[in-house]
Amino acid sequence: MWKLFRNVSLNSKVMVLTLCITFVVVLATGGIALSLQMKEMKEQLTKQVVGFASLWSSTIEGEEVKKIIHAGNISDPSYQKIYEHLNLINEKNSPLFHGFILMPDETNKKLYSVVSSKSSEEVIGIEAFQPYDASEEFSKALQNTLVTKEVTSSSLYDKKDGSWISAISPIEDSGGNIIALLAIHADASNIDHFQSELIYSTFADQIRQVSPNITG
């Protein structure tokens, strides 16, 4: 291979070297651009889901949720009221957002769903009064909410039902005690899809920009 390379003309060697340098430049420049765009997309989605969680949790009465927890029945009027309320998150705001209410059980260190919504049932498989299997990223955000009593968000994470960014907001009773948590999952699968498109388009743009310098 080296002997073959030594026998080619100087112009050909320069061309090969230029192509190699160009390839490295394309990878570096395209990778940086892709990283910045992906970061911006994640930040925008996170900001949106945190805003919705903060807004919607303020419209949920803690005492109503208390009634649901004590009743433990989806036929309870309070459950139906909150269920329809949570449906509006998906119907009125964005089909990418799915809200539901969780209750942490300090006794056995588990999470239980208290109120689901139509979209959280269909897309995520949330069922009322059933254990909730939280991801590590979701659990970290949840613990932050329990400690700070503020809305917190997770990093992007993958589960078998998709890629998500979640926001968690506390729901308090009249005494200021956290009795439940509003969780909103934002579907981040489109970010992964857009990432593939960005890789292709970014690299193609970079190659078009440097092509004149190679052929000129």
Summary of the structure (lengths in Angstrom):
residues: 216
radius of gyration: 25.2
end to end distance: 27.8
largest distance: 86.1
contacts: 643
relative contact order: 0.15
helix: 59%
strand: 19%
